[in-house]
């Protein structure tokens, strides 16, 4: 009976290999989505076109790699095996990037260990050779995976530290000037938060980040930047303001309305500065601090 089971198993392996070769894209898409699920990524989170790009990249790599002649250090490998290796790497890196990890923080050693974990010990040295070959095809700092995800707005472009610093300084200077004009703090005389001013501030910053291709909802981008700007404009008020935003954004109608006003003022200010010889500064924040109902 055992030999019958072995024969059936061999037949299944042969059929699976044949199906993979005959319909590699379809097989690859299903396999890649399964790997994403194992890496705790919602398979529906990635559009079909995005999945297809990763599969096509793995196909190109597998065709090139499997066509190489064997050498003393590197034996010839099968197309379907290299195809799966690259899809496993893609899935691991994609999951990390979607979770918010920066490309430079995803260590190749960690990916290597993850892939080798399920390989019998005696085969790991050879397997490492093929995995390193796949790593080389991915470019530096996983730039290939990051660029594909960026095209589908699944990750934000890397925020250059110099650009980030200038953004914070420019925003804080603009708000500080209006704070001086208004002569008011973001905390009212009764000790509460001026919701209109805070909402306006958040909306203006949020749209400013979007103009730079950044996602303000990303907890590693939006919240720290808003915190720093509030700290520079209203030192000592940043903790209360951030807590209020965290608790009530999308809940407090006045906060949402004020954020929309900030959005609109940023757009109008940006468009006006492109049209006019002398740029204008939006005064919506100063009016919000003074308690104006409209601007």
C-alpha positions in Angstrom: 0.0 0.0 0.0 2.9 2.4 0.8 4.2 2.2 -2.8 0.8 3.1 -4.1 0.7 6.2 -1.9 4.2 7.2 -3.1 3.2 6.8 -6.7 0.1 9.0 -6.1 2.2 11.6 -4.4 4.7 11.7 -7.2 1.9 12.0 -9.7 0.4 14.9 -7.7 3.8 16.7 -7.7 4.2 16.2 -11.4 0.7 17.5 -12.1 1.3 20.5 -9.9 4.5 21.3 -11.6 2.9 21.0 -15.0 0.0 23.2 -14.0 2.5 25.8 -12.7 4.3 25.8 -16.0 1.2 25.8 -18.2 -0.6 28.5 -16.2 2.1 30.3 -14.2 0.4 33.6 -13.8 -2.9 32.2 -12.5 -1.0 29.7 -10.2 1.3 32.5 -9.1 -1.5 34.9 -8.2 -3.3 32.3 -6.0 0.0 31.3 -4.3 1.0 34.9 -3.7 -2.4 35.8 -2.1 -2.1 32.7 0.1 1.4 33.9 1.2 0.0 37.4 2.0 -2.7 35.8 4.1 -0.1 33.8 6.0 1.8 37.1 6.6 -1.4 38.6 8.1 -2.2 40.8 5.1 -5.8 41.1 3.9 -5.7 39.6 0.4 -8.3 42.0 -0.8 -6.1 44.9 0.3 -4.0 44.6 -2.9 -5.7 45.3 -6.2 -5.5 42.5 -8.8 -3.2 44.7 -11.0 -0.8 45.1 -8.1 -0.7 41.4 -7.4 -0.1 40.8 -11.2 3.0 43.1 -11.1 4.6 41.0 -8.3 3.7 37.8 -10.1 5.1 39.0 -13.4 8.3 40.1 -11.8 8.7 36.7 -10.2 8.1 35.1 -13.6 10.8 37.1 -15.2 13.2 36.3 -12.5 12.4 32.5 -12.6 12.8 32.3 -16.3 16.2 34.0 -16.2 17.4 32.1 -13.2 16.3 28.7 -14.2 17.9 29.1 -17.7 21.4 29.5 -16.2 23.7 26.6 -16.6 24.9 24.7 -13.5 28.3 25.4 -12.0 30.3 23.9 -9.2 28.9 26.4 -6.7 25.4 26.7 -8.2 23.5 23.8 -9.6 20.8 24.3 -12.1 17.4 25.0 -10.5 13.8 24.5 -11.6 11.7 27.3 -12.9 8.7 26.7 -10.6 11.0 26.6 -7.5 12.6 29.9 -8.3 9.2 31.3 -9.1 7.9 30.4 -5.6 11.1 31.6 -4.0 10.7 35.1 -5.4 7.0 35.2 -4.5 7.8 34.2 -0.9 10.3 37.1 -0.7 7.8 39.5 -2.3 5.1 38.5 0.2 7.3 38.9 3.2 8.5 42.3 2.2 5.1 43.5 1.0 3.6 42.5 4.4 6.3 44.4 6.3 5.9 47.6 4.1 2.1 47.6 4.4 2.4 47.3 8.2 4.4 50.5 8.1 8.0 49.3 8.2 10.5 51.4 6.4 12.3 49.7 3.5 15.8 50.2 5.1 14.6 48.6 8.3 13.6 45.3 6.6 16.8 43.3 7.1 17.8 40.7 4.5 19.0 38.5 7.2 15.5 38.4 8.8 14.0 37.5 5.4 16.6 34.8 4.8 16.0 33.2 8.2 12.2 33.3 7.6 12.6 31.5 4.3 15.1 29.0 5.6 13.0 28.1 8.6 11.0 25.5 6.8 14.0 24.0 4.9 15.7 20.9 6.2 19.1 21.8 7.7 21.2 19.8 5.1 19.7 21.8 2.3 20.0 25.3 3.8 23.4 26.2 2.5 22.4 25.5 -1.1 19.0 27.2 -0.6 20.8 30.3 0.7 22.6 30.6 -2.7 19.4 30.8 -4.6 17.7 33.1 -2.1 20.7 35.6 -2.3 20.3 35.5 -6.1 16.7 36.5 -5.7 17.7 39.3 -3.2 20.1 40.7 -5.8 17.2 40.9 -8.3 15.2 43.0 -5.8 17.6 46.0 -5.8 18.7 48.0 -2.8 16.4 48.5 0.2 13.6 46.6 -1.5 13.1 49.5 -3.9 11.3 47.2 -6.4 8.6 46.1 -3.9 8.2 49.7 -2.5 7.8 51.2 -5.9 5.1 48.8 -7.0 3.1 49.4 -3.8 3.6 53.2 -4.1 2.0 53.2 -7.6 -1.2 51.8 -6.0 -1.1 54.2 -3.0 -0.5 51.3 -0.6 2.6 53.0 0.9 3.8 56.6 1.0 7.0 57.8 -0.6 9.9 58.0 1.7 9.8 61.3 3.5 13.2 62.9 2.9 14.4 64.3 6.3 15.4 67.7 4.8 11.9 68.0 3.2 10.2 67.0 6.4 12.2 69.5 8.4 11.4 72.4 6.0 7.7 71.4 6.0 7.5 71.6 9.8 9.5 74.9 9.9 7.3 76.5 7.1 4.1 75.4 8.7 5.0 76.5 12.2 6.2 79.9 10.9 2.9 80.5 9.1 0.8 79.5 12.1 3.0 81.5 14.6 2.6 84.6 12.5 -1.2 84.3 12.6 -1.1 83.4 16.4 0.7 86.7 16.9 -1.8 88.6 14.8 -4.7 87.0 16.7 -3.1 87.4 20.1 -4.7 84.2 21.3 -3.7 80.7 22.4 -5.3 77.6 21.1 -6.5 77.1 24.7 -9.5 79.3 25.6 -9.8 81.4 28.7 -11.9 78.7 30.3 -9.1 76.2 29.6 -10.8 74.2 26.8 -9.3 73.6 23.4 -10.4 76.0 20.6 -11.8 73.2 18.3 -12.1 75.4 15.3 -8.5 76.5 15.4 -7.3 73.0 16.1 -9.4 71.5 13.3 -8.2 74.2 10.8 -4.6 73.6 11.8 -5.0 69.8 11.3 -6.7 70.2 7.9 -4.2 72.6 6.6 -1.3 70.4 7.6 -3.0 67.3 6.4 -3.5 68.7 2.9 0.1 70.0 2.9 1.3 66.5 3.5 -0.8 65.2 0.7 0.7 67.7 -1.7 4.1 66.1 -0.8 2.7 62.7 -1.5 2.6 61.7 2.1 -0.3 60.0 4.0 -1.2 61.9 7.1 -3.2 58.9 8.4 0.1 57.0 8.6 0.9 57.0 12.4 4.6 57.4 11.6 4.0 60.5 9.6 0.9 62.5 10.4 0.7 62.4 14.1 4.4 63.1 14.9 4.5 66.0 12.4 1.2 67.6 13.8 2.6 67.2 17.3 5.9 69.0 16.4 4.1 71.9 14.7 1.7 72.4 17.6 4.7 72.2 20.0 6.5 75.0 18.1 3.4 77.2 17.8 1.8 76.5 21.2 4.5 75.1 23.5 2.9 73.0 26.3 -0.4 72.5 24.5 0.7 69.7 22.1 -0.3 66.7 24.3 -3.9 68.0 24.9 -4.3 68.9 21.3 -3.1 65.5 19.9 -5.3 63.7 22.4 -8.3 65.7 21.3 -7.6 64.9 17.7 -7.1 61.3 18.4 -10.4 61.1 20.3 -12.6 63.2 18.2 -11.4 63.4 14.6 -14.3 62.1 12.5 -16.6 62.3 15.5 -16.8 66.0 16.4 -18.7 67.8 13.6 -17.1 71.1 14.5 -13.6 69.6 14.3 -14.3 68.0 10.9 -15.9 71.2 9.5 -12.8 73.2 10.7 -10.4 70.7 9.1 -12.3 71.0 5.8 -11.8 74.8 6.0 -8.1 74.2 6.5 -8.0 71.9 3.5 -9.8 74.5 1.3 -7.6 77.4 2.5 -4.5 75.4 1.7 -5.7 74.7 -1.9 -6.8 78.3 -2.4 -3.5 79.6 -1.0 -1.5 77.3 -3.2 -3.4 78.2 -6.3 -3.2 81.9 -5.6 0.5 81.8 -5.1 0.9 80.2 -8.5 -1.2 82.9 -10.2 -0.1 86.1 -8.4 3.2 88.0 -8.4 3.0 88.6 -4.6 2.0 85.5 -2.6 -0.8 85.9 0.0 -0.9 84.2 3.4 -4.2 82.6 4.3 -5.7 84.2 7.5 -8.2 81.4 8.3 -6.2 80.3 11.3 -6.0 83.8 12.9 -9.7 84.2 12.4 -10.4 80.8 14.0 -8.3 81.8 17.0 -10.3 85.0 17.4 -13.5 83.0 17.2 -14.7 84.2 13.7 -17.4 82.0 12.3 -16.3 82.3 8.7 -13.5 83.6 6.6 
